């Protein structure tokens, strides 16, 4: 019978973690375990510092005024930051931290957004940024009431597969289709895109009156999806309609290629 972990001595755990099998299983991630404490500390500190730097950049002028980050938000971001090595993920956490800085530090909405980011895979997160960055590009400067479904639907977007392939440097394959399906279903399940999403052939889309020459995404935004994008850019206090501000993004967190091929569904 296998003993519960709580009954195994510290020395036995350390010995187990030092076995070659663990290193083979985890690869470089094994550096976080066993006798690599010094590397763990250094690597964790480096990850945390990177997120803090992103937060400082996104907080901008707010840093010149009195304020504080809610302690619960800080805890959630800090706990995840130590093991965060994905650049876009770090950008999102930095943005949430910047958004959470308020006059009194009482606003703890960032806990929700930090947990949302934590729950997404890197693939899902990059698709979230990809979709909403393109919506922002085509919608910025417009006057829309984004709490209204009818106005939000005006940001529904058609993205040819080539834009995705060029941006993420991938070629069509069974594995890539699996990743796309994982990303779309996960974002919809988290209410970050509408359940009406499609990744369909040109023939299927033309039946719906959408004239495209290739397979394409059809994505409709949600309130949660817009909110997360705004929070990721340090503007959480400005609410939904800051999504339409031309100044929301100074420098993209992800370089989107071939974006000139993208259009609004009803644009």
Secondary structure, 3 states (H helix, E strand, C coil): CCCCHHHCCHHHHHHHHCCHHHHHHHHHHHHHCCCCHHHHHHHHHHHHHHHHHHHHHHHHHHHHCCCEECHHHHHHHHHHHCCCCCHHHHHHHHHHHHHCEECCCCCCCHHHHHHHHHHCCHHHHHHHHHHHHHHHHHHCCCCCCCCCHHHHHHHCEEEEHHHHHHHHCCCCCHHHHHHHHHHHHHHHHCCCCCCCCEEECHHHHHCCCCCCCCCEEEECCCHHHHHHHHHHCCCHHHCHHHHHCCCCCCCCCCCCCCHHHCEECCC
